[in-house]
Amino acid sequence: MATTLLTISSPRVLMLTLTIVLVVTVAPKAKAARAFFVFGDSLVDSGNNNYLATTASANFPPHGIDYPTHQPTGRFSNGFNLPDLISEQMGAESALPYLSPQLTGQKLLVGANFASAGIGILNDTGIQFLNIIRIFRQFQLFQQYQLRLSAQVGRAQAKRLVNDALVLITLGGNDFVNNYFLTPFSPRSRQFSIPDYCRYLISEYRKILRRLYKLGARRVLVTGTGPLGCVPAELAMRSRNGECVPALQQAAGIFNPGLAQMIQQLNSELGSNVFVSANAYNMNMNFITNPQAYGFVTSKVACCGLGPYNGLGTCNPLSNLCSNRNIYVFWDPFHPTERANRIIAQQIMTGSTEYMNPMNLSTIMAMDSKN
C-alpha cells in the first residue's frame, strides 16, 4: 500500500519541485539603485578637500555637529548636504568622495562625488584656495572612475551605469563671490561689466555641460546660483541695514535666467531633455524673504561665524555657534543648514516648473523607470 502511494505521488512531487525551480529561475532580479555622480563646489563637496592641501576645508568642528557621527566630514554643513538629501530622496546611500580610500569594490556602483570647495566655472576662480579640483580635473577623475568601474563590471555594464545615472552639477557662485566681487577692483571686474561677465560665464558653462554629455551623462540636474547678495558674508561686508546687496543680486538676476535659457537651447540641439534646470535662486528666496513661513527665525544671521550677521571669516572652533540649527537658514557665512537644504531637496523632487524645468526629479525617476 505504501509502495503504491509513493509511486502515484512521485510525479506530483516532481512537478511541484519543477514549478518551484522555474519560479525561482524566472523571478526578476531586483533593480539596483541608480548611480549618482556629483560635480561642483562647496555646496556639494562631501569631503574631497579633506585629502588636499587647501584652505577651502570643513574638516574640523563644529562642521558635522548634527551629522549621524557628530563629527566633521568635510561637508560645509551642520549635517547632511544637498547630494546626501537627493540620495535619500532616491532611496540610495550617499556617494562617497572620489578621493576617499573607501571608494572601492561595490561602493563604485553607488557612484561618486567629485566636487571640490572653492572651484568655479572659470579656472581663475578660487586661486586663493591653492590646491582644489577644478572642473575639468573633476572630469578627468570621472574618466578615471569609469576605467576603474569597467575593470570591475566590464565596459558595457560600466557604460550603461553611467548613462542611466543621475548627475548633479553646482557651479557659478564662486565665480562671483570669490572672483568678480572678491576685491573692489578685481581683474575680472575691470575686464567685464556684470552683464558681459554673466554672458561669458554662461558660454564657458555651456562647454562644461557639453563635455559632461560627451563623458556619458544623460540625466543632469544643473543648479543655478542662490541669491548671492543675501548670504551673511555679503551682508556683513557690503550691506546697508541688512538689505541684500544690489550688485550681487543684479548678477544673480542676469546669470540664472541666462543659464536656464542656455540649458533649453542645449537640450534642443541634443534632441533630448538631458539637462534639467534647478532654480536655486527661487528656492532660496522663498525662505530668505519669509523665513517664518518655513519655521526659521532668521535668514540673515548665520548659525556659525563671527562679526555682523556671523558673516565674517569661516565657521571654526572659535566661532559663535547657535544652539538650534533648525531655526537658521544659513549654517555659516555662505552655506545653508541641513534643514534649509532639505527644503531645497524637496523642491528638486516635487517642485513645479517655477523651480524645476522641464521637470522635477520625481517625474524623471518615473519616466526613467519605464525605460
Residue pairs with C-beta under 8 A, 6 or more apart in sequence:
32 109
33 90
33 91
33 92
33 93
33 110
34 90
34 92
34 164
34 165
34 166
34 365
34 368
35 95
35 109
35 110
35 111
35 161
35 162
35 164
35 165
35 166
36 83
36 86
36 87
36 90
36 92
36 95
36 110
36 111
36 165
36 166
36 167
36 168
37 95
37 111
37 112
37 113
37 114
37 142
37 162
37 165
37 166
37 167
37 168
37 217
38 44
38 46
38 83
38 95
38 111
38 112
38 113
38 114
38 115
38 167
38 168
38 169
39 114
39 115
39 135
39 138
39 139
39 142
39 167
39 168
39 169
39 170
39 171
39 212
40 115
40 119
40 135
40 168
40 169
40 170
40 171
41 115
41 116
41 117
41 118
41 119
41 120
41 170
41 171
41 173
41 174
42 56
42 58
42 76
42 115
42 117
42 118
42 174
42 334
42 335
43 76
43 81
43 82
43 170
43 173
43 223
43 335
44 81
44 82
44 83
44 113
44 115
44 168
44 170
45 58
45 74
45 75
45 76
45 81
45 97
45 113
45 115
45 116
45 117
46 73
46 74
46 75
46 81
46 83
46 84
46 94
46 95
46 96
46 97
46 113
46 115
47 59
47 73
47 74
47 75
47 97
47 99
47 100
47 113
48 74
48 97
48 98
48 99
48 113
48 114
48 115
48 116
48 133
49 56
49 57
49 58
49 59
49 74
49 116
49 117
49 118
49 132
50 57
50 59
50 74
50 97
50 99
51 97
51 99
51 100
52 99
52 116
52 131
52 132
52 133
53 130
53 131
54 117
54 118
54 129
54 130
54 131
54 132
55 128
55 129
55 130
56 116
56 117
56 118
56 126
56 129
56 132
57 74
57 117
58 64
58 72
58 73
58 74
58 75
58 76
58 77
58 117
58 315
59 72
59 73
59 74
60 72
60 316
60 317
61 72
61 317
62 72
62 78
62 304
62 315
62 317
62 319
62 321
63 72
63 73
63 74
63 75
63 76
63 77
63 78
63 315
64 70
64 71
64 72
64 73
64 75
64 77
64 78
64 79
65 78
65 79
65 321
65 325
66 78
66 79
66 325
66 338
67 73
67 75
67 77
67 78
67 79
67 80
74 97
75 81
75 84
76 117
76 315
76 331
76 332
76 334
76 335
77 331
77 335
77 336
77 337
77 338
77 341
78 303
78 304
78 325
78 331
78 337
78 338
79 325
79 337
79 338
80 88
80 94
80 338
80 341
81 338
81 341
82 168
82 170
82 341
82 344
82 345
83 94
83 95
83 113
83 115
83 168
84 94
85 338
85 341
85 342
85 344
85 345
86 166
86 168
86 221
86 345
86 348
86 349
86 361
87 93
87 94
87 95
88 345
89 345
89 346
89 348
89 349
89 361
90 166
90 361
90 365
92 110
93 110
94 110
94 113
95 110
95 111
95 112
95 113
96 102
96 103
96 107
96 110
96 112
96 113
97 103
97 112
97 113
98 112
98 113
98 114
98 141
98 145
103 112
105 152
108 145
108 148
108 149
108 152
109 149
109 153
109 161
111 165
112 142
112 145
114 133
114 138
114 139
114 141
114 142
114 145
115 133
115 138
115 170
116 132
116 133
116 134
116 138
117 129
117 132
118 125
118 126
118 129
118 132
118 174
118 178
119 125
119 126
119 132
119 133
119 134
119 135
119 138
119 171
119 174
120 126
120 135
120 171
120 172
120 173
120 174
120 175
120 178
120 179
121 135
121 171
121 172
121 175
121 201
121 204
121 205
121 208
122 175
122 179
122 188
122 201
122 204
123 134
123 136
124 179
124 187
124 188
125 174
125 175
125 178
125 179
126 132
126 134
126 174
126 178
126 179
128 178
128 182
129 178
133 141
135 171
135 208
136 208
136 211
139 211
139 212
139 215
142 215
143 215
146 158
146 162
146 215
146 216
149 158
149 161
149 162
150 158
152 158
153 161
159 216
162 215
162 216
162 217
163 216
163 218
164 218
164 219
164 368
165 217
165 218
165 219
166 219
166 221
166 361
166 364
167 212
167 217
167 219
167 220
167 221
168 220
168 221
168 223
169 208
169 209
169 212
169 220
169 221
169 222
169 223
170 223
170 280
171 205
171 208
172 201
172 205
172 224
172 225
172 255
172 259
173 225
173 226
173 228
173 334
175 201
176 225
176 228
176 248
176 251
176 252
176 255
177 228
177 231
177 233
177 234
177 248
177 334
179 186
179 188
180 186
180 188
180 189
180 192
180 194
180 197
180 251
181 189
181 247
181 248
181 251
188 197
189 197
191 197
192 200
194 247
194 250
194 251
194 254
195 254
197 251
198 251
198 254
198 255
198 258
199 258
201 255
202 255
202 258
202 259
202 262
205 259
205 262
206 262
206 266
209 220
209 222
209 263
209 266
209 275
210 266
212 220
213 220
213 270
213 274
217 274
218 272
218 274
219 274
219 276
219 364
219 368
220 274
220 275
220 276
221 276
221 278
221 348
221 361
222 259
222 263
222 275
222 276
222 277
222 278
223 278
223 280
224 252
224 255
224 256
224 259
224 260
224 277
224 278
224 279
224 280
224 281
225 252
225 255
225 256
225 280
225 281
226 252
226 280
226 281
226 283
226 284
227 244
227 249
227 252
227 281
227 284
227 285
227 288
228 234
228 245
228 248
228 249
228 251
228 252
229 238
229 244
229 245
229 246
229 247
229 248
229 249
229 252
230 244
230 245
230 249
230 284
230 285
230 288
230 299
230 300
231 311
231 330
231 333
231 334
232 300
232 301
232 302
232 305
232 309
232 310
232 311
232 330
232 332
232 333
232 334
233 311
233 312
233 333
233 334
234 244
234 245
234 248
234 311
235 242
235 244
235 245
235 300
235 308
235 309
235 311
236 307
236 308
236 309
236 310
236 311
236 312
236 333
237 311
237 312
238 245
238 247
238 248
239 245
242 300
242 309
244 288
252 281
253 281
256 279
256 280
256 281
259 277
260 277
260 279
260 357
263 275
263 276
263 277
263 357
264 277
264 357
266 274
266 275
267 273
267 274
267 275
267 358
273 358
273 359
276 356
276 357
276 358
276 359
276 364
277 356
277 357
277 358
278 348
278 355
278 356
279 354
279 355
279 356
279 357
280 344
282 354
282 355
283 343
283 344
283 347
283 351
283 355
284 336
284 340
284 344
286 293
286 294
286 343
287 293
287 294
287 296
287 299
287 329
287 340
287 343
288 299
288 329
289 299
291 297
291 298
291 299
291 329
294 343
295 326
295 327
296 327
296 328
296 329
296 339
296 340
297 327
297 328
298 327
298 328
298 329
299 329
299 330
300 309
301 309
301 310
301 328
301 330
302 309
302 310
302 311
302 315
302 328
302 330
302 331
302 332
302 333
303 310
303 321
303 322
303 325
303 328
303 330
303 331
303 332
303 337
304 310
304 315
304 319
304 320
304 321
304 322
304 331
304 332
305 311
305 312
305 313
305 314
305 315
305 319
305 320
305 332
305 333
306 312
306 313
306 318
306 319
306 320
307 313
309 333
310 319
310 320
310 332
310 333
311 333
312 333
313 319
313 333
314 332
314 333
315 331
315 332
315 333
322 328
325 331
325 337
325 338
325 339
326 337
326 339
328 337
328 339
328 340
329 336
329 337
329 340
330 336
330 337
330 340
331 337
331 338
331 340
336 344
347 355
347 356
347 360
348 355
348 356
348 360
348 361
349 360
349 361
349 362
350 360
350 361
350 362
351 360
352 360
353 359
359 367
